[in-house]
Amino acid sequence: MNALVWLGPREMALRETALPRLPADHVRLKVQAVGICGSELSGYLGKNSLRVPPLVMGHEFSGVVEEIGAAVADVADVAVGDRVVVNPLLTCGECGYCLSGHENLCQQR
């Protein structure tokens, strides 16, 4: 697959990369649109210590479901060909913040 890889401050290159193995509890998407947020811009400029090259940026994206892991089929209402938007926050889903709809405050994200 093609990926735009950040190599360091103000340096990016289009690279052919291997398609990652699909874990059983994941869904593979064909990305169709990507947004770049402020933290990625500061990373591109070399001003964000959380960004370590080489790195494929772009955690705000949407696309089409291309493949479904075996463990997903039984627990999610998703099918190959579905168009989706991704929430890039991984949270615990169990704390008071998550249960009250404030996942952005989850201490485990």
N, C-alpha and C positions, 0 to 999 in steps of 0.2 A: 504494500500500500504506500501511497505518497504521504509524507508528513513534512510540515514546515518546522524545522528544528532550530531552536534558539541555541546558539553556540557561545554567546557571551555578549557583553554590552554592545548594542547596535549591530549585532551580527546574526543573521539567520540564513538558512540554506534549505532548499527543497531536497529531501532525501527519500530514497526508496527504503522502506523498513519492513521487517517481517510482520505478518499478521499475528497478533498475540493469540495464544491458546485461549479458548473460551471455557472458563470455569463453569461447573454445573449450575451454579447459582447466579449466573450473569446472562445478559442479553447483549448480542452484538448489534451495533447500529451502523448503518451507512450514513455518515455525517453529511448533512446538506447545507447547514448554516452554522457559523461560529461567531460569537461576539468576543471582543477583547475588553477586559475590565481594567480598572485603574491599577490594580496590583500587578497585572501582567504588563502594563505599560511601564510601570516603575521597574519591573524585572527586566524588560527589554533594554531599558536604559542603564541597567546594572546597579539600581538603587534599592533592591529588595533582596535581603539575605535569604529569604525562603525559596528563591528561584536559583537552582543550581544546574548549570549546563552539563551535558546536552539535555534539553527539555523540549517537549512538544507542549506548547501552551494552548489555551482555549478551552476552559472548563464550562463555558456557557454556550451550549449548542443544542441543535435539534437534528433529527434525521428520521430514517426509516428502519424499522426492525428488520434485520437481515438473517439472524439466527437466534434461537432460544435454547439456553442450557437446559439439561434434563431436569434439574431440580426446580426450575422456574415454572414449567408448564402446569404443575399441580397447584401453584399458589398465586399465580398472577393472571389477570385477564388481559393477555397480550398475545398477538399473533404476528407472524411474518408478514411484512407489508404495512403494519400499523405505522402511522406517523406519530412521533413523540417529541416532547420537549423534556430535557433533563434538568433535574434539580441536583446540582453538584455537591450538596451538603450531605455528608454521612453522619447520622446521629444515632443515639442509642434506642430511641423510640419508646423508652420506658420511664424516663425521669419526669418530674412535674412539668418542666418546660415543654418537653415533647408532647406529653399528654394533653397540654393546654393549648397546643397549636403554636408554640413559640420555639420551634426547633432551632432557630438561629441562635438561641441562648444556651443550647445543650452544652454541657461541659465536656462531653465525649466527642464533639465534632472536630 
